[in-house]
Amino acid sequence: MNTLVQTPTLKLQNGSCLSGDELNNLGITPTNLQCFTYYHYVLYEKGEQRIILKPLPHNLFKIVRTYRFIPA
């Protein structure tokens, strides 16, 4: 029997893969920006943190880059 263990202190590291459900559970939501329409990346956010993700098959996302967004 397989057991899924979730850790509340998951660090978002470049190269790690998360499912769409894990992103939703962590409170990471997609932005409404259209700047990535010609590329195979999506931009998600959690507070001031922005996460660039590469969609993979089977509702998985690979973290390409994370950065802190500071409004001008």
N, C-alpha and C positions, 0 to 999 in steps of 0.2 A: 504494500500500500504506500503510495506517495503522499507526502505531507508538504504543504506549501507553508513556508515560514516567511513572515513579513517582518521587516525591521523598520521601526518608525524613524530611524536616523539614517535613511538612505541618502548617500551623497551622490550628487549628479556628476559623474566623471565622464570625460570625453571617451568615446568608444564603447560605453556600456549600452546595452539594449534593454528597453522597457516595452511592455505591452501598452496598448491604449487604455486598458483598465487600470494599470498601475499609474499611468500619468494622471488619470482622472482621480484616483484615490489620493494622490499626492497634492491635488489642487492645481495641477499644471494644465492650463487651458490654451487653446489656440488663439492667436491674435487675429484681428480683422484686417491686417495689412495684406496688400496684394503684391508686394515687392518680389515674391519668390514664385510667381506664376510661370516663369519660363525655366525654372530650375527644378530639380527633383528634391527640394528641401522644403520644410515647413517651419514656421516660427511659432513657438509656444512661449507662454509667460507664466511667472509665478511671482507676484509682487513686482519688485524692481528687477528681478532676474529674467533674462531672455534666454531661451534655449533653441538652438537651431538643430532640427532633427531630420534624419534621412529616413523616409518611409521604407519599410521592408515588407516582404510578404507575411501573411498570417497576422496582421494587425500588430506588428512589432515596429519599433522606432529606435534607430541608433543615434545616440547623442554625438553631434559633430562638434558643437562649440557652445559654451555657456558664457554669458557676460552680464554685467550689471548695467542696466539702462538708467541714465540720469537725464531727465527732461531739461531742455534748455530754458 
